[in-house]
Amino acid sequence: MSVATYGIYALTNAWFVSRGAGPDALVAVNVVTPVLLILGAVSTTVGVGGASMVSRSLGAGNPRQAARAAGNTFLVYWATSIAITTLGLLLLDPLLTLLGARGEVRGLAAVPVPVIAEGRSRPRRRPPRPSRRAGSVSSLGPPSPYRQL
């Protein structure tokens, strides 16, 4: 079920990004998708392992051990999340190089990584973008890391 849900999410995301922001933005989003998958894998691993420990403890009639397992699961989850977020933000440039981002795609890919790593809904600041020709239609409106419609 979760794989099917992620598949629907990926297709929907690809459709909206490609239609709304263009092909370079779609490439940028797909370059950083492994970061999202790694975060999902870590949270799933910790959650499934913790749930297993809690259920085995409760099945054995030991609610105190179950509570301890749940607390340890939360501790491991948050410690791992903070470590991954910190490393992802500090090592953003090497991470983008490792993921194969080059040229204009690299600048576009630098936008979603902090959003994904920090769990925000939108970027804090916009990356610098190339200057536009004065008087062109694309020079109107607020600056955006993606192509304007």
N, CA, C and O of each residue as an XYZ file, in Angstrom:
596
protein
N       0.820     -1.192      0.000
C       0.000      0.000      0.000
C       0.869      1.263      0.000
O       0.597      2.207     -0.742
N       1.906      1.277      0.827
C       2.742      2.478      0.893
C       3.521      2.689     -0.403
O       3.749      3.829     -0.807
N       3.932      1.598     -1.061
C       4.649      1.720     -2.328
C       3.718      2.293     -3.394
O       4.124      3.139     -4.191
N       2.474      1.831     -3.405
C       1.499      2.358     -4.367
C       1.221      3.832     -4.098
O       1.115      4.625     -5.034
N       1.103      4.200     -2.838
C       0.874      5.595     -2.484
C       2.046      6.463     -2.917
O       1.852      7.547     -3.469
N       3.271      5.984     -2.666
C       4.438      6.759     -3.093
C       4.490      6.867     -4.618
O       4.863      7.914     -5.148
N       4.122      5.803     -5.325
C       4.101      5.848     -6.783
C       3.130      6.895     -7.308
O       3.449      7.634     -8.240
N       1.950      6.956     -6.710
C       0.963      7.970     -7.098
C       1.496      9.362     -6.782
O       1.347     10.284     -7.584
N       2.118      9.515     -5.609
C       2.713     10.805     -5.238
C       3.775     11.218     -6.250
O       3.789     12.366     -6.695
N       4.663     10.301     -6.620
C       5.750     10.619     -7.543
C       5.211     11.032     -8.909
O       5.695     11.998     -9.498
N       4.223     10.316     -9.411
C       3.643     10.670    -10.712
C       2.925     12.018    -10.662
O       3.064     12.836    -11.571
N       2.164     12.241     -9.602
C       1.465     13.512     -9.457
C       2.455     14.659     -9.329
O       2.282     15.706     -9.953
N       3.484     14.467     -8.528
C       4.513     15.478     -8.354
C       5.198     15.775     -9.688
O       5.400     16.940    -10.034
N       5.554     14.742    -10.432
C       6.208     14.927    -11.731
C       5.306     15.705    -12.679
O       5.781     16.591    -13.391
N       4.037     15.395    -12.700
C       3.126     16.085    -13.598
C       3.027     17.568    -13.255
O       3.142     18.418    -14.138
N       2.812     17.882    -11.969
C       2.661     19.282    -11.576
C       3.958     20.063    -11.739
O       3.934     21.200    -12.209
N       5.081     19.480    -11.363
C       6.353     20.202    -11.489
C       6.683     20.439    -12.955
O       7.091     21.541    -13.322
N       6.516     19.427    -13.799
C       6.859     19.599    -15.208
C       5.938     20.598    -15.894
O       6.388     21.367    -16.744
N       4.654     20.601    -15.541
C       3.717     21.545    -16.149
C       3.880     22.949    -15.584
O       3.746     23.932    -16.312
N       4.170     23.047    -14.287
C       4.219     24.355    -13.651
C       5.587     25.011    -13.646
O       5.683     26.238    -13.678
N       6.638     24.223    -13.608
C       7.972     24.809    -13.460
C       8.917     24.435    -14.586
O       9.976     25.050    -14.708
N       8.589     23.476    -15.395
C       9.408     23.151    -16.553
C      10.270     21.922    -16.362
O      10.354     21.362    -15.269
N      10.912     21.511    -17.453
C      11.686     20.267    -17.433
C      12.918     20.311    -16.533
O      13.260     19.302    -15.916
N      13.592     21.461    -16.443
C      14.764     21.542    -15.566
C      14.383     21.366    -14.101
O      15.108     20.726    -13.340
N      13.253     21.930    -13.711
C      12.786     21.765    -12.332
C      12.417     20.315    -12.062
O      12.652     19.809    -10.964
N      11.841     19.641    -13.054
C      11.515     18.230    -12.889
C      12.772     17.403    -12.693
O      12.801     16.503    -11.854
N      13.812     17.703    -13.464
C      15.094     17.009    -13.287
C      15.646     17.281    -11.898
O      16.136     16.364    -11.239
N      15.575     18.532    -11.441
C      16.090     18.891    -10.111
C      15.362     18.138     -9.008
O      15.987     17.640     -8.072
N      14.048     18.054     -9.119
C      13.269     17.327     -8.110
C      13.655     15.846     -8.114
O      13.792     15.234     -7.055
N      13.827     15.283     -9.289
C      14.186     13.869     -9.381
C      15.615     13.601     -8.924
O      15.917     12.502     -8.460
N      16.492     14.586     -9.049
C      17.866     14.425     -8.555
C      17.876     14.280     -7.040
O      18.670     13.511     -6.499
N      17.012     15.003     -6.354
C      17.011     14.971     -4.888
C      16.030     13.953     -4.301
O      15.924     13.840     -3.080
N      15.321     13.222     -5.139
C      14.397     12.200     -4.644
C      15.076     11.161     -3.750
O      14.455     10.724     -2.780
N      16.324     10.739     -4.023
C      16.967      9.786     -3.108
C      17.063     10.288     -1.663
O      17.033      9.484     -0.731
N      17.176     11.597     -1.469
C      17.215     12.147     -0.107
C      15.895     11.848      0.592
O      15.883     11.424      1.748
N      14.796     12.066     -0.099
C      13.484     11.776      0.471
C      13.329     10.287      0.752
O      12.767      9.903      1.778
N      13.821      9.455     -0.146
C      13.718      8.014      0.045
C      14.559      7.544      1.235
O      14.136      6.655      1.974
N      15.733      8.126      1.427
C      16.579      7.759      2.572
C      15.892      8.142      3.884
O      15.873      7.356      4.831
N      15.334      9.338      3.934
C      14.618      9.753      5.149
C      13.430      8.835      5.425
O      13.175      8.472      6.573
N      12.715      8.465      4.383
C      11.596      7.539      4.554
C      12.053      6.174      5.022
O      11.403      5.555      5.864
N      13.174      5.697      4.481
C      13.694      4.383      4.880
C      14.121      4.384      6.344
O      13.866      3.422      7.069
N      14.769      5.458      6.776
C      15.212      5.538      8.175
C      14.003      5.568      9.106
O      13.975      4.850     10.106
N      13.011      6.388      8.790
C      11.853      6.473      9.679
C      11.063      5.166      9.695
O      10.549      4.763     10.738
N      10.965      4.504      8.543
C      10.262      3.215      8.496
C      11.011      2.165      9.303
O      10.401      1.407     10.057
N      12.332      2.117      9.149
C      13.140      1.137      9.874
C      13.005      1.311     11.376
O      12.768      0.343     12.099
N      13.152      2.527     11.842
C      13.060      2.789     13.278
C      11.634      2.532     13.770
O      11.445      1.944     14.835
N      10.635      2.966     13.005
C       9.248      2.775     13.421
C       8.836      1.310     13.484
O       8.182      0.892     14.440
N       9.210      0.527     12.478
C       8.853     -0.894     12.461
C       9.590     -1.641     13.568
O       9.002     -2.478     14.253
N      10.855     -1.345     13.742
C      11.624     -2.001     14.808
C      11.073     -1.665     16.181
O      10.946     -2.542     17.036
N      10.745     -0.397     16.395
C      10.183      0.018     17.681
C       8.819     -0.591     17.929
O       8.523     -1.028     19.041
N       7.978     -0.622     16.889
C       6.648     -1.221     17.043
C       6.756     -2.701     17.369
O       5.972     -3.222     18.162
N       7.716     -3.377     16.767
C       7.922     -4.793     17.050
C       8.343     -5.003     18.509
O       7.844     -5.902     19.186
N       9.259     -4.169     18.976
C       9.715     -4.299     20.369
C       8.570     -4.015     21.348
O       8.417     -4.713     22.350
N       7.775     -2.999     21.054
C       6.658     -2.654     21.935
C       5.632     -3.779     21.954
O       5.162     -4.174     23.022
N       5.279     -4.301     20.774
C       4.252     -5.345     20.743
C       4.731     -6.638     21.397
O       3.945     -7.323     22.052
N       6.009     -6.982     21.230
C       6.517     -8.187     21.898
C       6.523     -8.015     23.408
O       6.219     -8.949     24.151
N       6.874     -6.806     23.859
C       6.875     -6.551     25.302
C       5.467     -6.598     25.878
O       5.248     -7.159     26.952
N       4.516     -6.009     25.166
C       3.130     -6.051     25.636
C       2.588     -7.476     25.609
O       1.857     -7.880     26.514
N       2.943     -8.245     24.568
C       2.509     -9.642     24.480
C       3.076    -10.485     25.601
O       2.447    -11.449     26.036
N       4.268    -10.128     26.076
C       4.882    -10.857     27.181
C       4.351    -10.376     28.528
O       4.759    -10.879     29.575
N       3.435     -9.396     28.501
C       2.854     -8.900     29.750
C       3.772     -7.945     30.494
O       3.697     -7.856     31.720
N       4.627     -7.237     29.794
C       5.586     -6.337     30.421
C       5.386     -4.917     29.879
O       6.129     -4.485     28.998
N       4.381     -4.182     30.401
C       4.126     -2.829     29.891
C       5.255     -1.849     30.195
O       5.446     -0.878     29.463
N       5.993     -2.093     31.253
C       7.110     -1.196     31.581
C       8.198     -1.277     30.513
O       8.744     -0.258     30.092
N       8.507     -2.502     30.079
C       9.501     -2.679     29.024
C       8.975     -2.107     27.693
O       9.749     -1.572     26.900
N       7.665     -2.221     27.454
C       7.060     -1.664     26.239
C       7.189     -0.143     26.232
O       7.514      0.452     25.205
N       6.937      0.477     27.370
C       7.069      1.933     27.477
C       8.515      2.356     27.259
O       8.781      3.368     26.613
N       9.431      1.589     27.793
C      10.859      1.888     27.617
C      11.260      1.738     26.147
O      12.012      2.556     25.618
N      10.754      0.691     25.492
C      11.048      0.487     24.072
C      10.489      1.631     23.233
O      11.142      2.097     22.299
N       9.276      2.083     23.566
C       8.676      3.213     22.836
C       9.504      4.479     23.033
O       9.751      5.217     22.078
N       9.927      4.728     24.252
C      10.766      5.901     24.524
C      12.093      5.840     23.782
O      12.551      6.837     23.224
N      12.707      4.660     23.781
C      13.972      4.500     23.055
C      13.779      4.664     21.551
O      14.649      5.194     20.859
N      12.638      4.209     21.055
C      12.348      4.370     19.623
C      12.260      5.850     19.263
O      12.829      6.279     18.259
N      11.557      6.624     20.070
C      11.471      8.061     19.811
C      12.843      8.717     19.902
O      13.169      9.580     19.087
N      13.642      8.324     20.871
C      14.981      8.881     21.031
C      15.851      8.580     19.804
O      16.521      9.468     19.277
N      15.832      7.328     19.361
C      16.628      6.948     18.186
C      16.129      7.682     16.949
O      16.925      8.161     16.142
N      14.819      7.769     16.800
C      14.252      8.462     15.642
C      14.693      9.917     15.595
O      15.173     10.388     14.564
N      14.532     10.637     16.709
C      14.873     12.061     16.716
C      16.374     12.288     16.600
O      16.804     13.222     15.924
N      17.169     11.457     17.242
C      18.629     11.602     17.119
C      19.075     11.376     15.673
O      19.911     12.114     15.150
N      18.509     10.351     15.036
C      18.850     10.070     13.644
C      18.358     11.180     12.734
O      19.078     11.587     11.822
N      17.171     11.670     12.952
C      16.623     12.754     12.134
C      17.464     14.018     12.236
O      17.755     14.665     11.230
N      17.847     14.361     13.443
C      18.673     15.561     13.643
C      20.037     15.383     12.984
O      20.551     16.313     12.362
N      20.622     14.204     13.115
C      21.929     13.950     12.501
C      21.849     14.026     10.977
O      22.707     14.641     10.344
N      20.841     13.418     10.392
C      20.695     13.436      8.932
C      20.413     14.855      8.435
O      20.968     15.283      7.424
N      19.557     15.575      9.141
C      19.258     16.954      8.759
C      20.500     17.822      8.823
O      20.779     18.574      7.889
N      21.247     17.728      9.910
C      22.449     18.538     10.078
C      23.480     18.209      9.006
O      24.034     19.110      8.375
N      23.738     16.923      8.801
C      24.707     16.535      7.776
C      24.245     16.945      6.381
O      25.051     17.394      5.566
N      22.955     16.791      6.104
C      22.429     17.170      4.795
C      22.573     18.647      4.508
O      22.858     19.035      3.375
N      22.378     19.481      5.528
C      22.498     20.921      5.334
C      23.952     21.372      5.277
O      24.302     22.242      4.479
N      24.796     20.788      6.116
C      26.214     21.163      6.122
C      26.948     20.680      4.874
O      27.872     21.336      4.394
N      26.534     19.544      4.360
C      27.217     18.944      3.214
C      26.354     19.013      1.954
O      26.367     18.090      1.140
N      25.610     20.099      1.793
C      24.702     20.231      0.662
C      25.435     20.168     -0.676
O      25.017     19.437     -1.574
N      26.523     20.926     -0.821
C      27.248     20.915     -2.097
C      27.811     19.545     -2.446
O      27.596     19.070     -3.561
N      28.536     18.882     -1.518
C      28.999     17.530     -1.865
C      27.847     16.556     -2.124
O      27.972     15.656     -2.955
N      26.736     16.729     -1.423
C      25.583     15.861     -1.628
C      25.027     16.035     -3.036
O      24.711     15.053     -3.708
N      24.906     17.289     -3.485
C      24.411     17.540     -4.834
C      25.373     16.991     -5.882
O      24.936     16.488     -6.917
N      26.671     17.080     -5.628
C      27.658     16.500     -6.545
C      27.503     14.986     -6.591
O      27.526     14.387     -7.667
N      27.345     14.374     -5.432
C      27.161     12.925     -5.358
C      25.901     12.481     -6.101
O      25.884     11.422     -6.728
N      24.853     13.292     -6.027
C      23.600     12.973     -6.696
C      23.633     13.286     -8.192
O      22.696     12.947     -8.915
N      24.709     13.934     -8.662
C      24.879     14.185    -10.096
C      24.303     15.490    -10.595
O      24.112     15.645    -11.801
N      24.017     16.439     -9.713
C      23.462     17.722    -10.140
C      24.564     18.614    -10.695
O      25.584     18.838    -10.043
N      24.347     19.125    -11.912
C      25.308     20.011    -12.559
C      24.568     21.157    -13.246
O      23.388     21.046    -13.579
N      25.286     22.253    -13.447
C      24.738     23.374    -14.198
C      23.524     24.002    -13.549
O      23.454     24.152    -12.329
N      22.559     24.368    -14.397
C      21.350     25.032    -13.910
C      20.535     24.121    -12.993
O      19.879     24.591    -12.063
N      20.581     22.825    -13.261
C      19.847     21.865    -12.430
C      20.380     21.884    -11.004
O      19.615     21.703    -10.056
N      21.690     22.105    -10.840
C      22.286     22.142     -9.499
C      21.671     23.270     -8.668
O      21.351     23.080     -7.495
N      21.509     24.435     -9.276
C      20.889     25.552     -8.569
C      19.444     25.274     -8.208
O      18.985     25.633     -7.124
N      18.727     24.630     -9.125
C      17.334     24.291     -8.853
C      17.225     23.181     -7.815
O      16.299     23.182     -7.004
N      18.159     22.236     -7.832
C      18.130     21.118     -6.881
C      18.489     21.570     -5.473
O      18.123     20.912     -4.500
N      19.203     22.685     -5.356
C      19.573     23.189     -4.031
C      18.364     23.720     -3.265
O      18.444     23.914     -2.052
N      17.251     23.958     -3.947
C      16.049     24.489     -3.287
C      15.324     23.423     -2.475
O      15.052     23.659     -1.298
N      14.993     22.249     -3.049
C      14.197     21.298     -2.269
C      14.943     20.528     -1.192
O      14.306     20.021     -0.268
N      16.275     20.417     -1.270
C      16.997     19.624     -0.264
C      16.810     20.187      1.145
O      16.454     19.426      2.045
N      17.032     21.485      1.382
C      16.778     21.989      2.742
C      15.320     21.854      3.162
O      15.033     21.616      4.336
N      14.403     22.002      2.223
C      12.985     21.852      2.548
C      12.708     20.424      3.012
O      12.012     20.209      4.005
N      13.260     19.448      2.283
C      13.066     18.040      2.644
C      13.785     17.726      3.952
O      13.222     17.078      4.834
N      15.037     18.187      4.078
C      15.835     17.858      5.262
C      15.258     18.461      6.536
O      15.295     17.830      7.593
N      14.730     19.669      6.443
C      14.201     20.332      7.633
C      12.710     20.104      7.827
O      12.161     20.474      8.864
N      12.050     19.504      6.850
C      10.629     19.235      6.967
C       9.764     20.473      6.837
O       8.658     20.516      7.376
N      10.254     21.482      6.129
C       9.461     22.704      5.928
C       8.577     22.549      4.705
O       8.766     21.637      3.901
N       7.608     23.446      4.571
C       6.714     23.392      3.418
C       7.193     24.269      2.264
O       6.699     24.129      1.145
N       8.140     25.167      2.510
C       8.668     26.005      1.434
C      10.065     26.504      1.797
O      10.431     26.504      2.972
N      10.848     26.929      0.807
C      12.215     27.382      1.086
C      12.246     28.678      1.892
O      11.330     29.495      1.800
N      13.299     28.859      2.677
C      13.487     30.095      3.448
C      13.923     31.238      2.561
O      13.395     32.346      2.648
N      14.873     30.964      1.722
C      15.387     32.001      0.839
C      15.492     31.408     -0.553
O      15.559     30.193     -0.739
N      15.505     32.295     -1.504
C      15.601     31.823     -2.878
C      17.046     31.925     -3.343
O      17.739     32.886     -3.008
N      17.504     30.944     -4.112
C      18.871     30.996     -4.598
C      19.024     32.091     -5.642
O      18.046     32.467     -6.288
N      20.250     32.615     -5.821
C      20.438     33.632     -6.859
C      20.130     33.028     -8.221
O      20.399     31.852     -8.468
N      19.572     33.833     -9.085
C      19.257     33.342    -10.417
C      19.848     34.272    -11.454
O      20.123     35.435    -11.161
N      20.043     33.780    -12.647
C      20.604     34.625    -13.696
C      19.696     35.812    -13.973
O      18.476     35.719    -13.839
N      20.305     36.934    -14.363
C      19.510     38.125    -14.646
C      18.690     37.904    -15.907
O      19.091     37.164    -16.805
N      17.552     38.549    -15.960
C      16.660     38.426    -17.104
C      16.782     39.670    -17.970
O      17.216     40.726    -17.510
N      16.398     39.530    -19.212
C      16.430     40.691    -20.099
C      15.371     41.685    -19.647
O      14.244     41.308    -19.328
N      15.743     42.949    -19.624
C      14.806     43.989    -19.218
C      13.666     44.065    -20.219
O      13.882     43.997    -21.429
N      12.468     44.204    -19.712
C      11.307     44.369    -20.561
C      10.687     43.074    -21.053
O       9.632     43.110    -21.685
N      11.299     41.944    -20.789
C      10.702     40.693    -21.246
C       9.577     40.289    -20.308
O       9.547     40.696    -19.146
N       8.669     39.499    -20.810
C       7.538     39.058    -20.003
C       8.020     38.282    -18.792
O       7.428     38.382    -17.717
N       9.101     37.500    -18.951
C       9.581     36.686    -17.845
C      10.230     37.515    -16.748
O      10.495     36.996    -15.664
N      10.496     38.813    -17.011
C      11.110     39.633    -15.966
C      10.062     40.221    -15.030
O      10.415     40.872    -14.047
N       8.772     40.004    -15.317
C       7.711     40.513    -14.453
C       7.441     39.546    -13.326
O       7.694     38.349    -13.469
N       6.940     40.025    -12.223
C       6.554     39.152    -11.117
C       7.698     38.912    -10.155
O       8.828     39.340    -10.392
N       7.394     38.221     -9.063
C       8.404     37.972     -8.039
C       9.451     36.975     -8.530
O       9.156     36.118     -9.363
N      10.672     37.091     -8.012
C      11.694     36.120     -8.415
C      11.334     34.731     -7.908
O      10.787     34.585     -6.815
N      11.636     33.735     -8.685
C      11.328     32.366     -8.329
C      12.486     31.478     -8.727
O      13.150     31.755     -9.726
N      12.756     30.403     -7.969
C      13.834     29.518     -8.389
C      13.443     28.696     -9.615
O      14.293     28.037    -10.215
N      12.176     28.730     -9.987
C      11.696     27.984    -11.138
C      11.150     28.932    -12.194
O      10.876     30.100    -11.914
N      10.996     28.427    -13.389
C      10.497     29.218    -14.508
C       9.068     29.662    -14.223
O       8.250     28.879    -13.740
N       8.776     30.918    -14.525
C       7.422     31.446    -14.361
C       6.552     31.008    -15.515
O       7.034     30.862    -16.638
N       5.264     30.797    -15.248
C       4.334     30.405    -16.320
C       3.938     31.593    -17.143
O       3.162     31.457    -18.089
